[in-house]
Amino acid sequence: MRGCGVSGRPVLVVVFVLSAVVAAVVAATGWRRRRSASAVGALAFLAAGIAGWCLADAFVALAADAGSARILQSVKFLAVGLVPAGLFCLALAVVDRRWRPGRRVVVLLGIEPVLLVASVVTNPWHHAFFLATGTVDPQGVHTPEVGPLFWAHTGYSYLLLAVAVARLVQAWVKGPPAQRGLYAAILAGALAPIAANVASLAGWVPVTGLTSVGFCVTAVIIYWALVRRSLPELVPVARERVFDMIGDAVVTMDAAGRILDLNAAAERMLRQLRSGLPDRLVGRSLTEVLGGPPPEQSGETELTLTDDAGRAFDLNVHTSVLYDSRGGPAGWAVVTRDVTALNRQRRELEQANTRLHDKQGELERVNAHLREQQEELERGNARLCEQLRTIEVLRADLAEQAARDALTGLHNRRHLMEELRRAMAAAIAGDQPLSLALLDIDHFKQVNDRYGHRAGDEVLIGFAGLLGGGVRHSDIVARHGGEEFVVVFPGATAEQARARVDALRERIAGEPVQADGHTLSVTFSAGVAALVPGHSADDLLHAADEALYAAKRAGRNRVHVAGPRPEASDTAA
């Protein structure tokens, strides 16, 4: 017996190796075509696990002693854990083409394979997966006795396979005839490893471990069913949802007038017309359901049917012939639309048109009067629109005047605070810098005391003109009060703002101002502060004010930056 077994072992090894090669080819081919449908990607995953399983079985068959066989059996289960999950995902993807394994599904399906590998790796310490004892089959293959964890894995695997088979059977029963061949082929393929595993576990065959070969047969059958039968055309794109979403009633019948399929709208219409219909209408004849004969020719027609309560329904019926693969008539497709409400509206419209035609003369007089009123309204509307435009211009002018300083023409403090808050919010939202400079004309009180307030006003006007002409369009310039002015620099850091204010200081100092017949050289001191997240507009102005006073204390005609060590640039005052 042992001699016979040893002589048969090479054949068994060849079977396992060939199965591994076939499964690997299916996996590689499926992986290249995985974008055509999610089921093809699931097949590639399944076939890869089968290939690893078959290859491990080949090495187990070559093992010379029980210890080596037990180690190789442990390695085999790295691939075994992938196969039930792969077949489960494949079944769901075939039934619903839109299905994709989400992260939650992947995590849940990955728990058992991880626990499986952990139990196999740690088996030498607990022997709950493989027992310490084993057997040798007639082919000379060492097979360890299995423990409770093995049976737990087997039960889980059969549970996944049962769910997959149940989903396929459900789709085969409820799906359209065009899809049933695909479902039947995959179901047939799923039975091969189940039969091999049951026969192996029950001891009905003299060779153990043929389950992987059965799964290889499964992979080949499913590959043929998916790829050779053009999966993108055969796998339904949520057929039930699309069919039931159609608002018109759609019924398909065979040549004898038996209902093959109908959507939800058709079932509602039939049950509205005839009460007491059976729960399942598929398989019933149209004559039995509706009391009328089946269609005799293609075309479009309108007919009126009466329900059991005596209510009439106007129906637009479009009938098309269905042909079989040989070109012969195989049945009918009937699309029906309830046009009762539409016909009622059309009749009401015709009656209304008749009444309107009888009163056409009166309507013409009314229309003439209405045209005169419309023309008068249009003239009044034109006058009103002109008045509204004038009011809008005046309102805009008043709003602009309210936002401007009456003396310098620059924006006033109220407008400054509104624009400053908007600019700060935009800078924080866009993670951009923003800086503010507070300027104060040096020795302005002496100008008023020496030359008079008129000269002081002209100095302010001239200074405002030089300041407004020296900034960018995006900058905000405003009179803060008295001889103080504010410039907001969106997008500028404190150092960039300091450099620009310093350039303004030198330019203004070099351009004398004419004030009441006197030529005066004007300088200013400035404080610059940068926006800090969490600070308000008042906080920013306060920081710039502190820097301004630091510039004044340092001798005026200079720019200071707010901070622990403010930098200053100056020219001798």
URFENMO-V552255 format. One record per residue. PHI is phi in radians with two decimals (* if undefined). PSI is psi in whole degrees, 0 to 359 (none if undefined). NEAR is the number of other C-alpha atoms within 12 Angstrom. Layout:
phi=[PHI,PHI]
psi=[PSI,PSI]
near=[NEAR,NEAR]
This chain:
phi=[*,-1.14,-1.11,-1.10,-1.11,-1.13,-1.19,-1.50,-1.14,-1.00,-1.09,-1.10,-1.08,-1.07,-1.07,-1.12,-1.13,-1.07,-1.10,-1.10,-1.12,-1.07,-1.12,-1.13,-1.10,-1.09,-1.11,-1.14,-1.13,-1.12,-1.13,-1.17,-1.84,-1.14,-1.34,-1.20,-2.92,-1.13,-1.13,-1.18,-1.10,-1.12,-1.11,-1.07,-1.09,-1.09,-1.15,-1.11,-1.11,-1.13,-1.05,-1.12,-1.10,-1.08,-1.13,-1.13,-1.09,-1.10,-1.19,-1.08,-1.13,-1.52,-1.10,-1.54,-2.49,-1.15,-1.11,-1.12,-1.08,-1.16,-1.12,-1.17,-1.08,-1.12,-1.12,-1.02,-1.27,-1.09,-1.57,-1.04,-1.12,-1.42,-1.21,-1.05,-1.12,-1.12,-1.18,-1.09,-1.11,-1.06,-1.08,-1.14,-1.23,-1.22,-1.22,-2.27,-1.11,-1.38,-1.18,-2.32,-1.24,-1.29,-1.06,-1.13,-1.12,-1.07,-1.13,-1.13,-1.24,-1.47,-1.13,-1.14,-1.03,-1.15,-1.11,-1.08,-1.08,-1.10,-1.20,-1.24,-1.13,-1.59,-0.99,-1.02,-1.65,-2.17,0.89,-1.61,-1.74,-1.96,-1.33,-1.26,-1.69,-2.82,-2.27,-2.18,-1.36,-1.02,-1.51,1.50,-1.55,-1.38,-2.22,-1.28,-1.22,-1.73,-1.90,-1.12,-1.17,-1.09,-1.21,-1.13,-1.09,-1.10,-1.10,-1.09,-1.09,-1.18,-1.13,-1.07,-1.11,-1.14,-1.10,-1.10,-1.13,-1.10,-1.14,-1.18,-1.11,-1.07,-1.15,-1.15,-1.27,-1.66,-1.31,-1.20,-1.00,-1.11,-1.68,-1.18,-1.08,-1.12,-1.10,-1.11,-1.12,-1.21,-1.09,-1.10,-1.14,-1.22,-1.36,-1.06,-1.20,-1.10,-1.11,-1.13,-1.19,-1.10,-1.11,-1.22,-1.18,-1.43,1.35,-1.37,-2.09,-1.31,-1.93,-1.66,1.37,-1.51,-1.07,-1.10,-1.15,-1.06,-1.16,-1.10,-1.05,-1.01,-1.06,-1.15,-1.11,-1.17,-1.05,-1.08,-1.16,-1.41,-1.41,-1.25,-1.81,0.99,-0.89,-0.99,-1.57,-1.59,-1.19,-1.22,-1.65,0.82,-0.97,-1.08,-1.15,-1.10,-1.07,-1.33,-1.35,-1.16,-1.27,-1.35,-1.37,-2.11,-2.28,-1.94,-2.30,-1.46,-1.13,-1.52,1.55,-1.44,-1.27,-1.65,-2.82,-2.73,-1.59,-1.10,-1.11,-1.17,-1.14,-1.09,-1.14,-1.13,-1.26,-1.28,-1.35,-2.28,-1.46,1.34,-1.24,-1.14,-1.09,-1.95,-1.63,-1.10,1.71,-1.44,-1.43,-1.11,-1.11,-1.18,-1.40,-1.89,1.49,-2.09,-1.32,-1.21,-1.13,-1.95,-2.69,-1.29,2.49,-2.16,-2.61,-2.14,-2.47,-2.08,-2.04,-2.01,-1.42,-1.12,-1.58,1.58,-1.43,-1.62,-2.21,-1.57,-2.17,-1.72,-2.04,-2.05,-1.96,-2.29,-1.43,-1.77,-1.95,-1.48,-1.14,-1.64,1.55,-1.55,-1.16,-2.01,2.87,-2.39,-2.05,-2.05,-1.93,-2.14,-2.16,-1.37,-1.93,-1.04,-1.13,-1.12,-1.14,-1.10,-1.10,-1.13,-1.13,-1.08,-1.15,-1.11,-1.11,-1.13,-1.11,-1.12,-1.12,-1.16,-1.13,-1.14,-1.87,-1.09,-1.08,-1.10,-1.13,-1.12,-1.14,-1.09,-1.11,-1.10,-1.12,-1.14,-1.10,-1.10,-1.12,-1.13,-1.08,-1.14,-1.10,-1.12,-1.13,-1.11,-1.14,-1.11,-1.11,-1.11,-1.09,-1.13,-1.11,-1.12,-1.11,-1.12,-1.09,-1.15,-1.11,-1.11,-1.11,-1.13,-1.16,-1.14,-1.11,-1.19,-1.11,-1.16,-1.62,-1.91,-1.33,-1.12,-1.43,-1.64,1.42,-1.37,-1.13,-1.55,-1.14,-1.08,-1.15,-1.01,-1.14,-1.12,-1.17,-1.12,-1.13,-1.14,-1.14,-1.15,-1.11,-1.16,-1.14,-1.17,-1.14,-1.62,0.95,-2.04,-1.33,-2.73,-2.30,-2.36,-2.10,-1.89,-1.88,-2.37,-1.17,-1.23,0.97,-1.16,-1.06,-1.15,-1.12,-1.09,-1.20,-1.53,-1.95,1.75,-1.21,-1.12,-1.12,-1.07,-1.10,-1.18,-1.12,-1.09,-1.13,-1.12,-1.09,-1.10,-1.12,-1.13,-1.18,-1.14,-1.41,-1.84,-1.99,-1.44,-1.11,-1.38,-1.34,-1.98,-2.07,-2.65,-1.54,-1.50,2.48,1.05,-1.73,-1.78,-2.30,-2.22,-2.19,-1.82,-1.98,-1.13,1.43,-1.91,-1.33,-1.07,-1.20,-1.13,-1.13,-1.03,-1.12,-1.23,-1.15,-1.09,-1.13,-1.07,-1.04,-1.17,-1.14,-1.16,-1.11,-1.55,-2.11,-1.05,-1.90,-1.50,-2.36,0.94,1.46,-1.96,-1.74,-2.10,-1.61,-1.95,-2.16,-2.53,-1.92,-2.51,-2.09,-2.03,-2.37,-1.79,-1.14,-2.05,-0.94,1.70,-1.59,-1.60,-1.10,-1.12,-1.09,-1.16,-1.13,-1.10,-1.11,-1.16,-1.12,-1.07,-1.16,-1.09,-1.14,-1.13,-1.15,-1.14,-1.10,-1.42,2.12,1.20,0.93,-2.80,-2.13,-2.02,-1.83,-1.13,2.67,-1.13,-2.32,-1.09,-1.56,-2.38,-2.21,-2.63,-2.24,-0.93,-1.25]
psi=[314,322,319,319,317,322,332,350,318,322,318,319,317,319,315,316,315,320,319,319,314,315,322,320,317,318,315,316,317,323,321,331,19,336,346,327,150,332,326,320,319,324,319,317,315,313,327,317,321,318,316,322,311,318,320,322,325,317,325,319,333,352,137,338,170,325,314,319,322,320,315,325,322,317,324,324,352,324,328,321,339,335,309,320,320,318,325,311,322,316,316,322,327,318,321,107,334,350,134,141,110,175,321,318,317,317,315,318,338,348,311,315,323,314,324,311,319,318,326,318,322,8,323,341,336,340,35,347,304,132,169,341,169,178,168,121,173,339,0,14,128,126,118,151,143,152,190,326,327,317,329,318,317,317,318,317,316,330,314,315,323,318,317,314,320,320,320,319,318,316,324,322,317,343,166,158,327,337,346,328,320,313,319,320,318,322,318,320,325,337,337,307,329,316,317,319,317,316,322,314,327,350,23,342,150,351,130,160,25,4,320,323,320,320,328,318,319,313,319,315,316,322,314,317,322,306,312,339,21,74,315,333,334,323,127,140,78,54,317,320,313,314,316,343,344,128,330,154,124,125,133,138,156,183,336,0,12,139,123,323,154,150,178,322,321,319,320,318,316,318,336,324,323,119,159,18,153,162,323,119,338,131,344,152,153,325,319,323,315,341,7,165,158,163,152,339,160,159,185,136,166,136,163,126,152,133,181,338,1,5,137,141,126,126,135,118,126,117,134,144,138,135,147,185,339,4,3,156,129,348,200,149,121,121,121,136,132,111,22,309,321,316,322,316,321,318,317,322,319,318,318,321,324,315,321,324,322,332,26,321,315,321,324,320,318,319,321,317,320,323,319,316,323,318,319,319,320,320,316,322,322,318,318,319,320,318,320,320,319,317,320,320,315,320,317,322,318,320,321,319,322,335,358,149,128,327,308,342,355,167,147,182,321,315,324,313,323,312,324,317,321,317,322,318,319,321,318,318,322,6,46,153,163,137,158,138,132,117,142,124,130,136,35,326,324,326,315,317,323,319,352,163,333,317,321,318,320,327,317,318,314,318,318,321,316,321,314,328,352,7,171,165,327,347,157,122,134,154,125,336,138,232,19,139,156,137,127,130,89,137,2,138,172,320,320,318,319,317,320,320,322,320,320,318,315,321,313,322,333,359,98,151,135,122,105,46,1,143,116,140,126,130,166,159,151,148,134,136,145,150,132,125,135,345,150,177,321,323,319,317,321,319,318,324,319,318,325,313,329,321,321,316,332,0,3,175,51,169,128,146,133,141,177,330,75,137,150,147,138,161,145,129,none]
near=[13,14,11,14,21,23,18,23,31,22,20,33,31,21,28,37,30,24,37,36,27,31,40,30,24,38,33,25,28,34,25,18,24,26,18,23,33,33,43,43,37,43,51,39,36,43,48,39,38,50,41,38,41,45,39,35,44,36,34,39,43,31,27,20,21,27,23,20,31,38,28,33,41,35,29,33,39,32,33,40,38,37,47,42,39,42,48,37,38,46,47,38,35,47,43,31,29,21,23,24,26,12,10,11,17,18,14,15,27,22,19,30,29,21,24,34,27,23,29,34,25,19,28,18,14,17,23,26,33,34,24,20,19,20,23,29,27,24,30,32,40,35,37,32,24,26,22,18,26,31,18,19,30,28,16,25,30,27,19,29,30,23,23,31,33,23,29,36,28,20,33,27,18,21,30,26,19,22,32,25,26,37,42,30,31,41,34,26,33,42,29,27,33,32,25,29,27,21,20,23,24,15,16,14,19,22,33,34,42,37,32,45,43,36,44,45,37,38,50,38,32,43,39,24,32,43,30,18,20,21,35,27,19,30,39,33,23,22,23,20,15,14,24,21,17,20,20,26,32,35,43,39,33,28,26,21,31,28,32,30,34,36,31,23,24,34,30,24,31,37,22,24,27,25,18,16,23,15,14,17,29,26,22,26,27,31,20,21,30,29,19,16,16,29,30,19,20,19,18,19,20,20,20,21,26,22,20,18,12,12,14,20,27,24,28,26,28,26,27,27,26,23,17,14,9,8,10,12,20,21,29,34,36,37,32,36,30,31,23,22,16,16,21,16,13,14,14,14,14,14,14,14,14,13,15,15,14,13,14,14,13,14,16,15,13,15,14,14,14,15,15,14,15,16,14,14,15,15,14,14,15,15,14,14,15,14,15,15,14,14,15,14,14,15,15,15,14,13,17,19,20,20,25,23,26,20,25,32,23,36,33,32,28,22,25,33,29,19,27,36,27,20,31,35,24,19,25,21,13,13,17,21,28,40,41,53,55,46,47,40,40,32,25,30,20,17,28,21,13,17,22,19,19,20,26,33,26,30,42,41,29,31,44,39,25,27,42,29,18,24,28,20,13,17,30,38,41,41,39,31,23,26,34,34,41,45,47,50,38,36,27,30,26,37,30,24,37,41,28,30,45,36,25,37,39,29,23,30,28,18,21,20,28,22,26,21,14,18,17,29,27,39,40,45,50,53,52,50,46,41,41,27,19,12,18,21,29,22,23,35,37,24,33,41,33,29,39,42,30,30,35,28,19,24,24,32,38,42,47,45,40,38,25,12,10,28,26,32,30,28,22,15,22]
